[in-house]
Amino acid sequence: MTKSPTFAFIKARWHAEIVDQAYAGFTQRLAELLPAAKVESFDVPGAFEMPLLAKKLAETGRFAGIAASALVVDGGIYRHDFVAQAVVSGLMDAQMATGVPVFSVSLTPHHFQPKDEHESFYHAHFVHKGREAADAAVQVYELNERVFGASVSAAA
């Protein structure tokens, strides 16, 4: 593991003040685990746009892994169910098509309301989930290095 990996982090802009906390947690934890690692961030309008960008980023071969974060809110109609399912399926399809690991920090809470209590809870929760995504990204990166001798993206 002599080279320093680069990871991509995609952030949906709906509820950006919460979603950005996943990025903060991811970068903090990554710095603890792999200090030489780099993270490039990319903003998209909403969760629905994340899978295509994840696939295109993976196809560049520049990234050891890609994390994508969004908060898909139940607005009282069933749209959030379709969006959440499409996003998770799309992210899985992107990693399966490219061989580059994709990590989801895309959450769909029940009964989210833009109130201080909910916002502060999800603010902290997204930091935690971002840290968990960094843990997973490093574990997969190290596994790929050990088993294949190079990160998945370098082999692509």
C-alpha positions as CSV (number, residue, x, y, z in Angstrom):
1,M,0.0,0.0,0.0
2,T,2.5,2.5,-1.1
3,K,0.3,4.9,-3.1
4,S,-2.2,7.2,-1.5
5,P,-5.7,6.5,-2.7
6,T,-8.2,9.1,-3.8
7,F,-11.9,8.8,-2.9
8,A,-14.8,10.7,-4.4
9,F,-17.6,12.0,-2.3
10,I,-20.9,13.0,-3.9
11,K,-23.2,15.3,-1.9
12,A,-26.9,15.9,-2.8
13,R,-27.8,19.6,-2.1
14,W,-31.3,19.0,-0.7
15,H,-30.9,19.5,3.0
16,A,-27.2,20.4,2.4
17,E,-26.6,21.5,6.0
18,I,-27.3,17.9,7.1
19,V,-25.8,16.0,4.1
20,D,-22.5,18.0,4.4
21,Q,-22.0,16.4,7.9
22,A,-21.6,13.0,6.3
23,Y,-18.7,14.5,4.2
24,A,-17.2,16.0,7.4
25,G,-17.4,12.6,9.2
26,F,-16.0,10.8,6.1
27,T,-13.0,13.1,5.7
28,Q,-12.3,13.2,9.5
29,R,-12.3,9.4,9.8
30,L,-10.3,8.9,6.5
31,A,-7.6,11.3,7.8
32,E,-7.4,9.1,11.0
33,L,-7.1,5.8,9.1
34,L,-5.2,6.8,5.9
35,P,-3.6,10.2,6.4
36,A,-2.2,10.3,2.9
37,A,-5.6,9.6,1.3
38,K,-7.3,12.3,-0.7
39,V,-11.0,13.1,-1.1
40,E,-12.6,15.0,-4.0
41,S,-16.1,16.2,-3.4
42,F,-18.8,16.7,-6.0
43,D,-22.2,18.4,-5.6
44,V,-25.4,17.3,-7.3
45,P,-28.9,18.8,-7.1
46,G,-30.5,15.8,-5.4
47,A,-30.2,12.1,-4.6
48,F,-31.6,11.1,-7.9
49,E,-28.5,12.5,-9.7
50,M,-26.0,10.6,-7.6
51,P,-25.9,7.2,-9.4
52,L,-25.0,8.5,-12.8
53,L,-22.2,10.7,-11.5
54,A,-20.9,7.8,-9.4
55,K,-20.7,5.6,-12.5
56,K,-19.0,8.3,-14.5
57,L,-16.5,9.0,-11.8
58,A,-15.8,5.3,-11.4
59,E,-15.2,5.0,-15.1
60,T,-12.3,7.5,-14.9
61,G,-10.2,5.0,-12.9
62,R,-9.1,7.8,-10.6
63,F,-10.9,6.7,-7.5
64,A,-10.4,3.8,-5.0
65,G,-14.0,4.2,-3.9
66,I,-16.9,6.6,-4.1
67,A,-19.3,7.6,-1.3
68,A,-22.6,9.3,-2.0
69,S,-24.7,11.1,0.6
70,A,-28.3,12.4,0.6
71,L,-31.2,12.9,2.8
72,V,-34.4,11.7,1.1
73,V,-37.3,13.1,3.1
74,D,-40.8,11.7,3.3
75,G,-42.8,14.7,2.2
76,G,-46.2,13.0,2.7
77,I,-46.4,11.4,-0.7
78,Y,-44.8,8.1,-1.9
79,R,-42.3,9.8,-4.1
80,H,-39.5,9.4,-1.5
81,D,-39.9,5.6,-1.6
82,F,-39.3,5.6,-5.4
83,V,-36.4,8.0,-5.2
84,A,-34.7,6.1,-2.3
85,Q,-35.0,2.8,-4.1
86,A,-33.8,4.2,-7.4
87,V,-30.8,5.8,-5.7
88,V,-29.7,2.7,-3.8
89,S,-30.2,0.5,-6.9
90,G,-28.4,2.9,-9.1
91,L,-25.4,3.1,-6.8
92,M,-25.2,-0.7,-6.6
93,D,-25.5,-0.8,-10.4
94,A,-22.6,1.7,-10.7
95,Q,-20.3,-0.3,-8.6
96,M,-21.2,-3.6,-10.3
97,A,-20.7,-2.1,-13.8
98,T,-17.4,-0.5,-13.0
99,G,-15.8,-2.6,-10.3
100,V,-15.2,0.5,-8.2
101,P,-16.7,0.3,-4.7
102,V,-19.6,2.7,-4.1
103,F,-20.7,3.5,-0.5
104,S,-24.1,4.9,0.3
105,V,-24.8,7.4,3.1
106,S,-28.2,8.0,1.6
107,L,-30.9,8.0,4.4
108,T,-34.7,8.1,4.2
109,P,-35.9,8.8,7.7
110,H,-39.5,8.4,8.7
111,H,-41.3,11.4,10.0
112,F,-38.5,13.9,9.4
113,Q,-39.6,17.5,10.1
114,P,-37.5,20.6,9.7
115,K,-37.5,21.3,13.4
116,D,-34.5,21.9,15.7
117,E,-34.9,18.5,17.4
118,H,-34.9,16.6,14.1
119,E,-32.2,18.7,12.4
120,S,-29.8,18.4,15.3
121,F,-30.3,14.7,15.5
122,Y,-29.7,14.1,11.8
123,H,-26.8,16.6,11.8
124,A,-25.0,14.4,14.4
125,H,-26.2,11.1,12.8
126,F,-24.8,12.0,9.4
127,V,-21.4,12.7,10.9
128,H,-21.5,9.2,12.4
129,K,-22.7,7.6,9.1
130,G,-19.9,9.5,7.2
131,R,-17.4,8.0,9.6
132,E,-18.9,4.5,9.1
133,A,-18.6,5.0,5.3
134,A,-14.9,5.9,5.7
135,D,-14.4,2.8,7.8
136,A,-16.0,0.7,5.0
137,A,-14.1,2.5,2.3
138,V,-10.7,1.8,4.0
139,Q,-11.6,-1.8,4.7
140,V,-12.5,-2.5,1.1
141,Y,-9.5,-0.5,-0.2
142,E,-7.1,-2.5,2.0
143,L,-8.8,-5.8,1.0
144,N,-8.4,-4.9,-2.7
145,E,-4.7,-4.0,-2.1
146,R,-4.1,-7.3,-0.2
147,V,-6.0,-9.6,-2.6
148,F,-5.4,-7.9,-6.0
149,G,-2.2,-6.0,-5.3
150,A,-3.8,-2.7,-6.4
151,S,-6.9,-0.8,-5.8
152,V,-9.9,-1.7,-8.0
153,S,-9.8,1.7,-9.7
154,A,-6.1,1.3,-10.7
155,A,-7.0,-2.0,-12.4
156,A,-9.9,-0.5,-14.3
